Amino acid sequence: MTIGSGATVTVDGKAATLADVPVGARVRFGSGSSDSETKTITTVTAVTSWDFRLGGTISAIDAATGTLTVTRPARGRSDDTSTSSTDSGTAVVVGSEATVTVDGKAATFADLTTGLFVQVSGTQNASGQTVTRVTASTTAPARPTAGTKPTSSTTPSTTTPSTTTPSTTTPSTSTSTTAAKTTAGQAKKTATKVVQAARKAAKQ
């Protein structure tokens, strides 16, 4: 890996040279070209401090020095305290300026006890760590169960469409019957008059 003579160098976001990069800084390289054997570095980005976070269980407390020993699960799970899946512990110094809470309530370093689940956060540089927050809990953080999916017990309702039977109107026959009777009566009267007229004419 070769750093090109024209490489851009920054330290904590400010323009710098390679000579300004301190020992212990975190460095990220950016390459512009490469061949089968070497890479040419075109950017060098260095930071002298960065955020850190540590989760696990408090396994030891040194009140005299304000030090917590946090035992971390092997796979980063702060709720797993089985011996086979934890490390030997990481010591962090908690200064008086750090914010401490236990079960969501304001607390002090003196309120911390072994066995509590804890999340420690702060900043780190080449000289060490500065803890800014300690969040402790008496219960393990909840974690989702792998491979499960939410299920719904609601059965979709089925609506049966209503069937309307069209009404059938039967035409009334009373009107036509009455009209027929009236016509027949008039014809009978006419026929009677004709017969009477004929008889009268015959007598004359």
Buried (B, 14 or more C-beta within 10 A) or exposed (E): EEBBEEBEBBBEEEEBEEEBBEEEBEEEBEBEEEEEEEBBBBBBBBBBBEEBEBBBBBBEBEEEEBBBBBBBBEEEBBBBBEEEEBEEBBEBBBEEEBEBBBEEEEBEBEBBEEEBBBBBBBEBBEEEBBBBBBBBBEEEEEEEEEEEEEEEEEEEEEEEEEEEEEEEEEEEEEEEEEEEEEEEEEEEEEEEEEEEEEEEEEEE
